[in-house]
Amino acid sequence: MILAKTKFLEESKPSWLYLLLLIFSGEAIFILPFVLPRVFRPTVLDVLGLDNVQLGLCFSVYGLVAMISYVFGGPLADKYSPRKLIAIALWMTALGGFLFAQYPTLWVLQMLYGWWGFTTIFLFWAPMIKATRIWGGRNSQGKAFGFLDGGRGLTGALFSLLGVVVFSIFLSESPDMADITDRKDAFTYVIYSASIIIILVGVLVWFFMKTGDSGEKVILERISWKDIKQVLKLPSVWLLMVIILCGYVGYKITDIISQYAEEVMLYNQVDAAKVGTLLQFLRPATGILFGLIADRLKITSLLVVSFILTLMGGLLFATGVIAPTTTLLFFMSVVVIAAGVYATRALYFGVMHVGKIPLALTGTAVGLISLIGYTPDVFAGPAYGMLLDAHPGEELGHQNVFWMLSAFAFVGGIAALIYHRKYGKQ
């Protein structure tokens, strides 16, 4: 028996300020481990003296710690209010930024990514998902998760733009002429700026992220093995494991788009970072658009469409039709693949309600789903790195990466179609 208060009060759900702070914190916490390496990937590799495989291994350490954190952090979200968990997670993550700015050796960097795996997942991930589901209520799940991911994308884009501006300001030479020391000094300012902002977001969450009555009433006094078995018996949970795994492989592809711009399209590092920033701006547009229409149409059918877009974009890159002379096609392909990837992210947790996953067990369900769904944190980085380093600086390596993406997008589309047929009429 679930010993929980599960009364859901639509009229007293958390305010828009609550969602806004959830959005800010939801992206701020991932800026140091993911956003900066995504936007400044060539710079990060140079100043840390890493190759693609070594950076991928850092992401793998993060993923391994995250796997454990998903399981134990999920039930934690079903017992405690998210405000304190999220604020503490932000502060602990920001502390790692000050170590990152010292440009540690590889093994210390791997330990740092392990630390971030703990701070961003154990204390943060499940509370964020559950809080969003509470805000969405019974009839606005698409809007809630679309606004969350779209808003996080906008926040990430603004941080990325700020990072590019700070990086450009503190370069003493033009981007094409700056040596590694100059770029290292400029990137240090980027890291410190991000760390301080993350701390400030944590302060805002601590003092102003009010849950309202409904958030406080969906809690568990304890969780039993019977509750876990109840979650594992749901077909929607197993389908979501596959859907999120395949969708997240697609999301990880955004880590190398700026590198593609430099190595295949022959952009300089600042222009390549601008392409990465463009991706960040496409994310909010996609998330908000799909979020607004998801509650008017069938959210499960839109999830299928998102995988189709990802597959189309992946095949455009994989087939090698994009070259330095096809600038327009390059940007069109970036838009298509970004729309598919970001729409998938915005929707896959939004289908939990139609999949009959109990609200009071959201944290536990998210932990179990994420245990499988986010394994790309372990294998995608090294896999992409090995494919790229097998053909360093060549288009062939990038093509192989996108063939891998296309295969996962196809499987994810099949799983999403099954989910739609089983639950789409709910």
C-alpha positions, 0 to 999 in steps of 0.5 A, spaced: 500 500 500 502 506 498 502 511 504 501 517 500 497 524 500 495 524 493 490 529 492 491 533 486 488 540 487 488 543 480 486 550 483 492 550 487 498 548 483 504 551 483 505 558 480 508 560 473 514 563 477 515 556 480 515 553 473 520 559 471 525 557 476 524 550 475 526 552 467 532 556 470 535 551 474 533 545 469 538 548 464 543 552 469 545 545 473 548 542 466 552 548 463 558 546 466 558 539 464 555 539 458 553 546 455 560 549 455 563 542 452 558 542 447 558 549 444 566 550 445 568 543 444 574 544 439 576 549 445 575 544 450 579 539 447 585 544 446 585 547 453 585 540 456 589 537 452 584 531 450 582 527 444 575 525 443 575 519 446 578 522 452 573 527 453 568 521 451 570 517 457 569 523 462 562 523 460 562 515 461 564 516 468 558 521 469 554 516 466 556 511 470 555 515 477 548 517 474 546 510 473 546 509 480 544 516 482 537 515 478 535 509 482 536 512 489 535 519 487 528 517 484 525 515 491 528 521 494 524 525 490 517 522 492 519 523 499 521 530 499 520 537 497 524 539 491 526 546 493 531 544 497 534 538 493 534 543 487 538 548 490 543 544 494 544 540 487 546 547 484 551 549 489 554 543 489 555 543 481 557 550 481 563 548 486 565 543 481 566 549 476 572 552 480 576 546 479 574 545 472 577 552 471 584 549 474 584 545 467 585 538 471 589 532 469 585 527 465 584 523 472 582 529 476 577 531 470 574 524 470 573 524 478 570 531 477 565 528 472 563 523 477 561 528 482 557 532 477 554 525 475 552 525 483 550 533 484 546 533 477 542 527 478 541 524 485 539 530 488 536 534 482 533 530 476 527 526 479 525 532 483 525 536 476 521 531 472 516 530 478 515 538 479 513 539 472 508 533 472 505 536 478 505 543 475 502 540 468 496 537 472 491 532 468 490 536 462 497 540 460 502 535 460 504 537 453 505 544 455 508 543 462 514 539 459 514 543 452 515 549 456 520 546 461 525 543 455 523 549 451 525 554 456 531 550 458 533 551 451 532 558 451 536 559 458 542 554 455 542 559 448 542 565 453 548 562 457 551 560 450 551 566 447 553 570 454 559 565 453 561 566 446 561 574 448 565 573 454 570 568 450 570 573 444 571 579 449 577 576 453 581 574 447 587 579 446 587 576 438 582 575 433 579 568 433 584 566 427 590 568 430 589 567 438 594 562 441 592 556 446 594 560 452 590 566 450 584 562 448 585 558 455 585 565 459 579 567 455 575 560 457 577 561 464 572 567 464 567 563 461 567 558 466 567 562 472 562 566 470 557 560 469 559 558 476 557 564 479 550 564 475 549 557 477 550 559 485 545 565 484 540 561 481 540 556 487 539 562 491 533 564 487 530 557 488 531 556 495 528 563 497 522 563 492 520 556 489 514 555 492 510 549 491 503 550 493 498 546 496 498 540 490 506 539 490 506 538 498 500 533 498 503 528 492 508 525 497 510 518 500 511 517 507 515 511 505 516 506 499 516 499 499 518 493 494 511 492 492 511 500 489 517 498 485 514 492 482 507 496 481 511 501 477 515 495 473 509 491 471 507 497 467 508 496 459 509 504 459 515 504 463 519 499 459 517 502 452 519 509 455 526 506 457 527 504 449 524 511 447 528 515 452 534 511 450 534 512 443 531 519 443 537 521 448 542 518 443 539 523 438 540 529 443 548 527 444 549 528 437 548 536 438 555 535 442 559 534 436 555 539 431 560 545 432 565 540 431 562 538 424 562 545 423 569 546 424 572 540 421 567 539 415 564 546 414 571 549 415 569 554 420 573 557 425 572 556 432 568 562 434 564 561 428 563 553 430 561 556 437 556 560 434 553 554 430 552 550 437 549 557 440 544 556 434 542 549 436 541 552 443 536 557 440 532 552 436 531 548 442 526 553 445 522 554 439 521 547 438 519 545 445 514 551 446 511 549 439 510 542 440 508 543 447 503 548 445 500 543 440 501 537 444 495 538 448 490 539 442 493 533 438 495 527 441 502 527 444 503 520 443 503 521 435 507 527 436 512 523 439 512 519 433 513 525 428 519 527 432 523 521 431 521 521 424 524 528 423 531 525 427 531 520 422 531 524 416 536 529 419 541 523 421 540 521 414 542 527 411 548 528 414 550 520 414 549 520 406 555 525 405 551 530 401 553 536 406 559 539 404 563 546 405 559 548 398 552 547 401 551 552 406 544 552 406 543 545 406 547 544 412 543 549 416 537 546 413 539 539 416 541 542 422 534 545 423 531 538 421 535 534 426 534 539 432 527 539 431 526 532 431 531 531 437 528 537 441 521 535 440 523 528 443 526 531 449 520 535 450 515 530 449 517 523 452 516 525 459 509 528 457 506 521 455 507 518 462 500 521 464 497 517 458 501 511 460 497 510 467 504 511 471 501 514 478 503 521 480 505 519 487 510 514 484 513 519 479 520 519 482 521 512 483 518 511 475 523 516 473 529 513 476 527 506 473 526 509 466 532 513 467 536 507 469 536 504 462 534 511 458 540 515 459 545 509 458 547 514 452 551 518 458 555 512 458 556 509 451 554 515 446 560 519 448 566 514 447 562 511 441 562 518 438 569 519 440 572 512 437 568 513 430 571 521 430 578 519 432 578 513 427 578 518 421 580 525 425 578 531 421 575 527 416 568 527 414 567 520 414 568 519 421 562 524 422 558 520 417 559 514 421 556 518 427 550 520 424 549 512 421 549 510 428 544 516 430 539 514 424 539 507 427 537 509 434 532 514 431 529 508 427 528 503 433 525 509 437 520 511 432 518 504 432 517 504 440 514 510 440 509 508 434 507 502 439 506 506 445 501 511 441 497 505 439 497 502 446 495 509 449 494 514 444 486 513 445 487 515 452 
